[in-house]
Amino acid sequence: MFAEIITIGDEILIGQIVDTNSAFIAKELNTIGVSVYQITSVQDDKAHILKAFEQAGENADLVICTGGLGPTKDDITKHTLCEFFNDQLVEDKAVLRHVEELFAKYISTPISDVNRQQAMVPSKAVVLQNEFGTAPGMWMNRNNTVYISLPGVPFEMKALIKNHVIPKIVSEFKRPHILHKTIVTYGTGESALAERIADWENNLPSFIKLAYLPSLGKVRLRLSAKGPDKLKLEKGINSAFDRLYDLIGDVIYGTEDEETLEMTLCKLFTRKKMTLSTAESFTGGRIAEQITSVPGASAYFKGSVVSYATETKIKILQVPEELIKQHSVVSEAVAIAMAQNVRKLLKTDFAIATTGNAGPKKGDSNADIGTVYIGIATPNECFALEFKLGNHRTRIVQKAVNKGMELLQKEILKM
């Protein structure tokens, strides 16, 4: 079963807002065995919308569109639906009562005729009540294709999808099962992974597909299985996963469905009753930000010194000025000193430090852009490693964050 998603609105096409609706809808559809054939964004133009509706009906069993259902003149989706379905707008009493109740309870301005127009819907539509807004969802049929129109406001759309659209699809359509499993690997590139698992990949069952999803120091491997027999899919995908762990278990850091690397660190540090501090230069507190994004991080994370300037490294972290002059601020020696000293300063078991040149200029060091040193201090030793992470500032920073947490996990696992 295939679906197409259409997002309506000039604000999407000019980049004023990011289309997050499509990603949410696609994910929800996937959980019930509906494959998304295509995602399309169109402008607030009747001819453009009509063309998109027509083409979508040729490709999909289900068309879900969002946007263009507000009370203003540029919201033309309902009128376009009427033209597409050779229909007319009629007043829905239940929607009108709902709109009036919303205004009476939550909106200080008086209800106007424009607001009451939200109760006008195509006569052929099955109305999907929007608990959180005035624009209802609408479910319509044409030539064995279902068209569903939803408001573009994300929290309204999400409630309609979860409470009305998904249950109705499940009750009215027979669908295949779609299963996904994803593992996350760190420290090994996509091509190197592909070489290690080539024979395994070539021998996957025909109903299982593998996708490589590389990003900034990590590669996700996603297995997808699709078919009518759920038990067969589960057994096949689990068996394939077990064989994959045997091949590359040394670089696997968990499954995407279970946890991120920062969540894994939280569990490890909490279980071992150990503590962590960070001293960050070019990463600007990004490691601390990711660590503290996990509930419970306060049990082990004691704090961070963002020593972005050389002066801060000297005055706060007590990195000797002579050491910096001798080796440069971007160096193995300075990374080690930063890690050692923040560990002492905040009295923690472990510490991680970053110093590097993310560009676009070299700053206080002559190190090439992309040169990074990551220092790790443990109860037993302190060391720093050099990395060359390219020439794109944002990617350099995030790669270093990922690499730092990867190194940290390796060290705490030794304890």
N, C-alpha and C positions, 0 to 999 in steps of 0.2 A: 504494500500500500504506500502510495507516494503523496506527499503534501508539497505545496508551494506557499511561501510566505511573502506577502507584499506589504511593504511599509510605505505609507503615504505622507508626504510633507516636504515642502521646499527646504525647511530647516535642516533636514537630514542631508539633502543634496548639496547645500552650501557649507556643510561642515559645522553648522551652529550647534548641533547636538549630535551625540554618538548614538547610533542605533543599537541599543542593548536589548530591545524587545525581541528581535529575531533570534538572538542567541538563546534567550530564555525559552521562547516557544519551541525552537528546534530541540533543545535538551529535553523538554517535557514530552514532546512527541516521540522522541527516541525511546523514552522509558516504556512506552506502550506499543512499540513495534511499528511506528510510522516513520518512514524514511523521508527526509526532506530532499526534494528533487532540485529546488532552486530557491534562492532568496533574491527579491527584486525591490529596489527603492524607486518610487516614482514621484513626480512633482504634483502639486495641487492643480491638476489640469484634467478636465473631464475626458478629453480624447485620449490622453496618456493612460488614465486609469482604466478606461474601457478596453484599450488595447492590451493592457497587462492582464485584465480579467479574462479576456478571450484567449490569450496565449496560455495562461495558467490552466485553464480548463482543458486544454489539449494535452497537458503534461501530467496532471495530478488528479487524484481522487478527492482531494481536500485542499481548499485554498483559504488561508487565514490572512486577513489584512488588518492592519492597525493604523489608526490616525484618521483625521478628517471628519470627526464626529462631534466637534464642539458646536457652540451656539452662534459662532460668527460666520460671516459671508464666505470666508475662504474654506470653511469646512463643508465640502461638497460630496462626501462619500455616500450619504443616504440618497441624495438626488441621483447620483451616478448609478447606484444600485437599482433604483427604480427604472432608469432607462435601460440598463442591462437586462433586467428581468421583465421588462414591459409591465411595470407595476406602478402603483401610486402610494403616496404617504397617507396614513390614517392615524388617528390619535389612539394611543394605547392608554386606557384608563389606569392600569396598574403602574405604568411608568410615570404618568402625570402625578398620581398620589405620592409616589416615591420622591419625585423632584420637589413637590411642595413640602413634604416632611423634612427633607434635607435643609431647605431654606429656613423652615420654621425652627429647626433644632440647632443648626450650626452656622448659618450665614446671616450676618447682621443687616446686609442690604436687602431691600424688598425684592421679591420675585417679580420678574418682568415677563412680558409676552415672549421675548426672545428665549428666556430660560424654559418657558412652557413648551416651546417648539421642540425641545429635546424628546418630548413624548410622541412626536410624529415619527412613525416607522413605516417601512414598506409593508403593505397588507399581507404579502406572502411570507413574511419573516416570522420565525419562531424567536420570540424575545428572550434574551438572556439577561436577567436582572443584575444591574451593576450596583452592588451594595454600597460602594464607596464614592460614587459619582453620579452625575445626571445623565450621561450618555449610555444607553443600554447596549449590550452586545446583540448581534442579530445572526441567525442561522437560516440559510436559504439553499434551495436545491435547483440545479439546472443541468439537464442532460447527464444525470448520474454523477455530477460533481457537486460537492457541498461547498458553499461559500460562507465563511464566517467573518463578520466584521466586528472589530473590537476597538475601544478607545485607545489612543496612543499613550495616555498617561500610564507610566509603568506599573505603579502599584494597583491601579484599577484593572489594567490588562491582566496582571498576574493573578489577581483574585478570580477574575472571570475564567481564565484558563484552568486553574486548579479546581474551582468549585463547580463549573458548568461545562466547559468545553471538553476537557479530558474525560470526565464521566460519561458524557453523551457520546463521544467517539467510541469509547470502550463498549457501551451498550448497543451501538448500532452497526459496528463494523467488526468483521473477523480479521485479525491482524497476525502477522508472524511474530516470533520472538526475536528481539535484538539484545545481545549481551556484549558488554565491553569489560575488559580488564586492562589496567595500565600499570606498568612498573616505571619507577624513576631511577635512572642511572646518573652517576656523577663521575667526572674526571676522565671519561673516554669519549672520543668523538664519534659522530654518526658513522663515518666510513669504517673506522676500526671496529665498532660494534657489528656492523654489517658483515665484515669478514669473519668475525668470531662465530656468528650464528647462521652463516650462509646455508649450511646443510640442513640445519633445523628448520629454517624458513622455507627452503625448497620442499620439505616433506610435510608441511602443514596440511591438514585436511582441506578440501575444496571450500567448505563452508566457513573457514576461518581466514580472515585477512589481517595482515600486519601493517601498521603505520609507524613511521619514525617521526617524532616530533621534537626536533632539537631547539634548545633555547639557552643561551648564556651559561655555558659550563655544564649543562645537564641535557640528557636525551630521554624523553619519555617513549616507551614502546607500548603501543596500544594494540591489543588483540580484539577483533570484533567478529562475532559469530551471528549468523542470521538464518532462521529456518522455522519450520512448524513444530519441531520436537524440542521442547525446552530442556528436557533431561539430557538428550544427546548433545545439545549445545554446551551445557554446563560441564558434562564429562569431558568433552573435547577440549574446551578452553582451559579447564583446570589441568588436564594432562599436559597440554602444550606449555602451560605456565611452569609446571614442575620441571620439565626438561630444560626450560630456559634458565631457571635458577641454577641448575647443575652446570650450565655452560658459562654464565656470567655473574654468578652470585657474588663475586668479589667487588663488583661495581654497582650492585643494586642497593638502594637505600630506602626501599619501601614501595608501597603502591600508592598511586595518586588517590584512590578511593579512601585510603586509610589516613594518611598524614603527610604533611610537608616535612622538610628537613628540620625546620625550626621546632615543629611539634615533636619530632623524634628526639632532638636535643633536650627539650623540656622533660620528656619522660626519662631520658638517661640521667640527666643531672639530678632530677628529683629522686629517682630510685637509688642513686649512689650517694645522695646527700652531700653533693659537692656544689661549689659556687663558681660563678663566672663574672669577669669584668672585661671591658673592652676599651681600647685606646685607638681611636679612628682619626685618620688624617683625611686623605682624599675621598674616602667613603662617607664622610660627613655625618656619621651617626646612623647610617643605613642598616648596619648589622644590628645595632641596638634596637632600631625600629622594628625589624623583622622578628627579633627575639621576643620583644615585649608585646607583639601582636597576638601571642598565644596566651590564653588564660592560664594562670598558674606560674607564669615566668618569674613572678616576684619571689618564689620559693628558692630560686637559685641565682638569679641575675641581680647583682648588687649595684651596677651603675656603669657609666661610660664617661670617658674624657674625650671630647671631640677637639683634638689638638690640630686644628686645620692650619694654623700658622706655625712657622718655625719657632717663634717666640714662646708660644704656648707649650710646645714640646720641651723647651728649655726650662721655663719657669714653673709649669704645673707638673709635668711628668719627670722633671729633673734629668732629662737627657743631656749629658755633658756637651757644652758648646764645642769643645775641642773634637769630640767624636763626630759631630756633624761636619765640622770644617775638614776633618781628615777623610771621611768616607762619603759625604754628601747626605742631605736630608732624606733622599730616596736611596736607601742602602740596606743591606742585610743587618749591619751593626746597629743602625738606628731602629729598625723594626724589632730587633731583639731587646734593645734597651727600653723601648716603649712598652713591650709586653711584660718584661720583668718589673718595671717600675709601676705600672698600673695595677699589677697583681699585688705588689707590696702596699701601694697607696690605699686600695680598697679591700685589702686583706681577703683575697679569694683564692680558691684552689687552682683555677685556670684563668688564663687571660688570652685575649687575641688582639693583635695590633695590625694596623694597615698603614703603609706609607707608599706613595707612588705618584706617578705623573699621568693624570687622566686628560691633560690638554685643556684648551687648545694651545696654550703656551707652556713653556717648560718651567716657569716659576722659579723657585729657589734651588732648583737642581738642574744639572745638565743631562739627566737621564732622558732617554728617548721616550716620547709619548707612548703610553701603554705599558711601560715598565712598572711593575708592582712588586712590593715585598710584603709578605704576610708573616707575622711573628706569632708563635704559639708558646705560651709559658704554662708548664704543668707542674705538679708537685715534684717531679723528678728531673726536668730538663727545660731548656728554652732554646728554640731554634727559629730560623726564618727561611723561607723559600722564595725564590725569584720567579716571577711569571711575566710573560709577554702577552698582553691581552688585546692587541689590535690598536686602532686609532680612533675609535668612536667613543666619545666621553661617557655617554649613558651606559653603553654596553660594557665598557671597562669597569665602571663602578659595580654594576650588577654581577658581572662575572667574578669580580673579586669577593663580593659578599658571598656568593655561592661557594666559591673555592675555600674561603675562610671557614665557613660552617662545615664543609666537607672535611677539612683537615681537623677541625675541632672534634668532630664525631669520631674520627679514627683514633684520636688520642684518648678520649674518655673511655672508649671501648677497651683500651689496654689496662684500665684500672681494675 
